[in-house]
């Protein structure tokens, strides 16, 4: 390799790494998708039960998210940090009381997620023997996240927060929309790790982009068993 080519290649490597990190630290826009109930009717924030686990798929057909109506407003954005040291900002809650939040339900540790059979990850209102209350707890390896702080890691082996789902609230009809993500997405690792399982469950649709509407269900209706710990 000529010296000039070698120097050019070395110069581009840090730039490419910086660009990739910057892209993961800024909000990423996906299709603006309206959240609806199991009957296809537009979901209104007023009907959500506080501190109840709701699940919907976004931004892909096979990637689950948790939707929560917290007990108190989250009006202040949070500054968070990824495993690689890149900082990013989370918007806080939306809705009339600024208490609606959503996060990817793919754990940032070993990618545990809610399936139709079982969920090891969920929001828990009350303290347990292994963690405090008002947290998202993944019982697979006890990673605990604070949803009122952008799913910041409270304890456990998770190296970074859950990716946040950016929401919009339409005051004219109390509707809720998912519009994108911020934070470190686990999607590539998720699709690689669970390729066979997702292929059986979704066929070729697993990585189809969600658009138009996304159905919201209570977690207890979405999966047969929710692990408590």
C-alpha positions, 0 to 999 in steps of 0.5 A, a space after each residue: 500500500 502506498 504511504 498516501 493511501 495508508 495515511 488516508 485510510 488511517 484518517 478515515 477510521 476515527 472519522 467513521 467511528 465518530 460518525 457511527 457514535 454520533 448517529 446513535 447519540 442523536 434521535 433517529 426518526 422512523 415512520 410516525 405511527 399511531 398507537 391503537 387498541 386491540 380493536 384498532 381504535 386510536 389509543 387515548 392517553 386518558 384510558 391508560 392505567 397508571 403503572 401498568 405494563 403495555 407492549 407494542 411493536 416498533 419500529 420493526 414488526 418483531 421489536 417490542 416496546 414498553 409503554 408506561 403511564 408513570 405515577 408523576 410527571 417527567 417534565 425534565 429531559 435527562 442526560 444519559 450516556 451510552 456504553 461507549 461514552 457518548 452522551 445523549 438527551 432523552 425528551 422526558 414524558 409527553 401527554 397532558 401530565 407529561 407522564 407517558 414514556 416508552 422504551 425498547 423492551 430489549 434488555 441492554 445486557 443479554 437482549 432478553 425481551 417479552 415473547 408470547 410465552 414469557 417475559 423476564 422484563 417488565 415495569 414493577 410498581 412495588 419494591 421486591 426482594 431484589 430491587 426497589 419500586 417504580 423501575 423496569 426490572 429484567 429478571 434474566 440477570 437483574 438489570 434495573 432501569 429507571 423509566 423516570 430518568 430515561 431508563 438509566 441503569 440503576 443496578 445490575 450488569 446492563 452497560 447502558 440505558 434502554 433505547 427510548 422510544 420518542 413519543 408525540 401526543 396530539 392534544 386535539 384527540 388525546 392520541 399517541 404516536 411513536 416517531 423514533 428512537 434515541 439511545 443505543 439501539 440493540 436491533 442488529 444484535 437482536 435480529 442476529 441472536 434470535 434469527 431462527 426464533 423470529 423467522 419461525 414466529 414472523 416469517 420474513 416480516 420480522 424486520 418489516 418497518 412498522 407504519 400506520 398503526 401499532 397495536 398496544 396490549 397489556 403485557 399480561 395479555 401479550 405473553 402467557 407468563 411474566 416473571 416476578 423477581 
